[in-house]
Amino acid sequence: MAGPASCAQLQRGFRFALFVLVTVAVFAAGSARAQAVAEPQGYRMKAFRAPVPESLTGARTVQTKEAMDLHGAGEVVFIDVLPRPPKPARLADDVVWRQRKRDNIPGSVWLPNVGFGALNPEIESYFQENLTRLTRGDKGAGILIYCLADCWMSWNAAKRALTYGYSQVYWYPQGTDGWTGAGGKLEASEPVPMAE
């Protein structure tokens, strides 16, 4: 059995360890706040899988619970903007090319490649035409744009929708990662094809 002196030493040791843990936690929290990602003036042009800002000026940033509530209400169009890689140009003719599968939030529309920092005219028209179709030309209709967690594609695409004049843009930065993390189901998805 420990004597009074060793109990006092254990208590001092415990208090010191607790002090160190609290100090480290406080400094870590302060450091995380200091490293918050600022919104760029324009679009993110590279390194798209990286921490994103906490918000997007002009859009309403939503977390998973609110995204699920909006989904349940059925009044907002959910749009996934995850890119879809093209078939490699140098792929031999006898090699089978299989696109990577994408599971989406049920009822979503997949508009790939519209979240890059710069869009060629065909992709820009594709995005604008599909937004017009999905909202029936109503720029006040709600649209929720997402991708994956820590994916600038959704931030860029939501910002771009704002520049097109859409006034009820929701940005869901956790995307399908946050959705499944909260127990949400996904369904197999195919992208909306480009017009020929």
C-alpha positions as CSV (number, residue, x, y, z in Angstrom):
1,M,0.0,0.0,0.0
2,A,1.3,3.4,-0.9
3,G,2.3,5.8,2.0
4,P,1.1,9.4,2.4
5,A,4.2,10.7,0.7
6,S,3.8,8.5,-2.4
7,C,0.1,9.4,-2.7
8,A,1.0,13.1,-2.6
9,Q,3.6,12.5,-5.3
10,L,1.1,10.7,-7.4
11,Q,-1.5,13.5,-7.0
12,R,1.2,16.1,-8.0
13,G,2.2,14.0,-11.0
14,F,-1.4,13.6,-12.1
15,R,-2.0,17.4,-11.8
16,F,1.1,18.1,-13.8
17,A,0.1,15.6,-16.5
18,L,-3.4,17.2,-16.6
19,F,-1.8,20.7,-16.9
20,V,0.4,19.5,-19.8
21,L,-2.6,18.0,-21.6
22,V,-4.8,21.1,-21.2
23,T,-1.9,23.4,-22.3
24,V,-1.3,21.3,-25.4
25,A,-5.0,21.3,-26.2
26,V,-5.3,25.1,-25.9
27,F,-2.2,25.7,-28.1
28,A,-3.5,23.2,-30.7
29,A,-6.9,24.9,-30.8
30,G,-5.3,28.3,-31.2
31,S,-3.0,27.0,-33.9
32,A,-5.9,25.4,-35.8
33,R,-7.8,28.8,-35.7
34,A,-4.6,30.6,-36.8
35,Q,-4.4,28.2,-39.8
36,A,-8.0,28.6,-40.9
37,V,-8.3,28.6,-44.6
38,A,-9.1,32.0,-46.0
39,E,-11.5,32.4,-49.0
40,P,-9.5,33.3,-52.1
41,Q,-10.5,36.3,-54.2
42,G,-11.0,34.1,-57.3
43,Y,-11.2,30.3,-57.8
44,R,-8.9,27.6,-56.4
45,M,-6.7,26.7,-59.4
46,K,-4.8,23.6,-58.1
47,A,-4.4,21.2,-55.2
48,F,-8.2,20.6,-55.1
49,R,-8.1,18.0,-52.3
50,A,-7.0,20.2,-49.4
51,P,-8.7,21.9,-46.4
52,V,-11.4,24.4,-47.6
53,P,-12.6,27.6,-46.0
54,E,-15.4,27.5,-43.4
55,S,-17.7,29.5,-45.7
56,L,-18.4,30.9,-49.1
57,T,-19.5,34.5,-49.3
58,G,-22.9,34.7,-50.8
59,A,-23.7,31.0,-50.3
60,R,-25.2,29.3,-47.2
61,T,-22.7,26.8,-45.8
62,V,-24.5,23.8,-44.4
63,Q,-23.3,20.9,-42.2
64,T,-24.6,17.3,-42.6
65,K,-27.7,17.6,-40.4
66,E,-29.0,20.6,-42.3
67,A,-28.1,19.0,-45.6
68,M,-30.1,15.9,-44.6
69,D,-33.0,18.2,-43.5
70,L,-32.9,20.0,-46.9
71,H,-32.8,16.6,-48.7
72,G,-35.8,15.4,-46.7
73,A,-37.8,18.5,-47.5
74,G,-37.2,17.9,-51.2
75,E,-37.2,21.5,-52.3
76,V,-33.5,21.9,-53.1
77,V,-31.6,20.4,-56.1
78,F,-28.6,18.4,-54.9
79,I,-25.7,18.7,-57.3
80,D,-22.5,16.6,-57.1
81,V,-19.5,18.2,-58.9
82,L,-16.9,15.5,-58.4
83,P,-14.7,15.3,-61.5
84,R,-14.7,12.3,-63.7
85,P,-11.3,11.5,-65.3
86,P,-11.2,11.0,-69.0
87,K,-10.0,7.9,-70.7
88,P,-6.2,8.1,-71.0
89,A,-5.2,9.2,-74.5
90,R,-2.4,6.7,-74.6
91,L,-4.4,3.7,-73.6
92,A,-3.9,0.9,-76.0
93,D,-7.0,-0.1,-78.1
94,D,-7.0,-3.6,-76.7
95,V,-7.1,-2.4,-73.0
96,V,-10.5,-2.2,-71.4
97,W,-11.2,1.2,-69.8
98,R,-13.6,1.2,-66.8
99,Q,-14.6,4.4,-65.3
100,R,-14.5,4.6,-61.5
101,K,-18.0,4.2,-60.0
102,R,-19.5,7.1,-58.0
103,D,-22.2,6.7,-55.4
104,N,-24.2,9.8,-54.6
105,I,-26.7,11.2,-52.2
106,P,-30.0,9.8,-53.5
107,G,-31.7,12.0,-56.1
108,S,-28.6,14.1,-56.8
109,V,-27.5,15.2,-60.3
110,W,-23.9,14.6,-61.1
111,L,-22.3,17.4,-63.1
112,P,-18.6,16.4,-63.3
113,N,-15.7,18.7,-64.0
114,V,-17.6,22.0,-63.3
115,G,-15.5,22.7,-60.2
116,F,-12.1,23.3,-61.7
117,G,-10.7,26.8,-61.3
118,A,-10.9,27.6,-65.0
119,L,-13.5,26.0,-67.3
120,N,-13.3,25.7,-71.1
121,P,-16.3,27.1,-72.9
122,E,-17.9,23.6,-73.4
123,I,-17.8,22.8,-69.7
124,E,-19.0,26.3,-68.7
125,S,-22.0,26.0,-71.1
126,Y,-22.7,22.5,-69.8
127,F,-22.8,23.8,-66.2
128,Q,-25.0,26.8,-67.1
129,E,-27.4,24.8,-69.3
130,N,-27.9,22.1,-66.6
131,L,-28.4,24.7,-63.8
132,T,-31.1,26.3,-66.0
133,R,-32.7,23.0,-66.7
134,L,-32.6,21.8,-63.1
135,T,-34.0,25.1,-61.7
136,R,-36.5,25.5,-64.6
137,G,-34.8,28.9,-65.2
138,D,-35.6,30.2,-61.7
139,K,-32.3,31.7,-60.3
140,G,-34.0,31.9,-56.9
141,A,-34.5,28.1,-56.7
142,G,-32.4,26.3,-54.1
143,I,-29.3,24.4,-55.3
144,L,-27.0,22.5,-53.0
145,I,-23.5,21.8,-54.3
146,Y,-21.2,19.2,-52.9
147,C,-18.3,16.8,-53.7
148,L,-16.2,15.1,-51.0
149,A,-14.8,16.4,-47.8
150,D,-11.8,18.8,-48.3
151,C,-12.6,19.2,-52.0
152,W,-12.3,22.6,-53.5
153,M,-14.4,21.5,-56.5
154,S,-17.6,22.1,-54.6
155,W,-16.4,25.5,-53.4
156,N,-15.5,26.6,-56.9
157,A,-18.7,25.3,-58.4
158,A,-20.9,27.0,-55.8
159,K,-19.0,30.3,-56.2
160,R,-19.5,30.0,-60.0
161,A,-23.2,29.4,-59.6
162,L,-23.3,32.7,-57.5
163,T,-21.6,34.5,-60.4
164,Y,-24.3,33.2,-62.7
165,G,-26.9,35.0,-60.6
166,Y,-28.2,32.1,-58.5
167,S,-29.3,33.5,-55.1
168,Q,-30.1,30.4,-53.0
169,V,-26.9,28.5,-53.2
170,Y,-26.1,26.0,-50.5
171,W,-22.5,24.7,-50.1
172,Y,-22.1,21.4,-48.4
173,P,-18.3,21.0,-47.8
174,Q,-18.4,17.6,-46.1
175,G,-20.1,16.0,-49.2
176,T,-20.6,12.3,-49.5
177,D,-18.0,11.7,-46.8
178,G,-20.0,13.6,-44.2
179,W,-23.2,12.1,-45.4
180,T,-22.1,8.5,-45.0
181,G,-20.4,9.4,-41.8
182,A,-23.8,10.4,-40.4
183,G,-25.4,7.1,-41.6
184,G,-26.8,8.5,-44.8
185,K,-27.3,6.1,-47.7
186,L,-25.8,6.6,-51.2
187,E,-26.9,5.3,-54.6
188,A,-25.1,4.5,-57.8
189,S,-24.8,7.5,-60.1
190,E,-23.9,8.4,-63.6
191,P,-23.0,11.9,-64.8
192,V,-25.3,14.0,-67.0
193,P,-23.8,13.5,-70.5
194,M,-22.4,16.4,-72.4
195,A,-24.5,17.5,-75.4
196,E,-23.2,16.1,-78.7
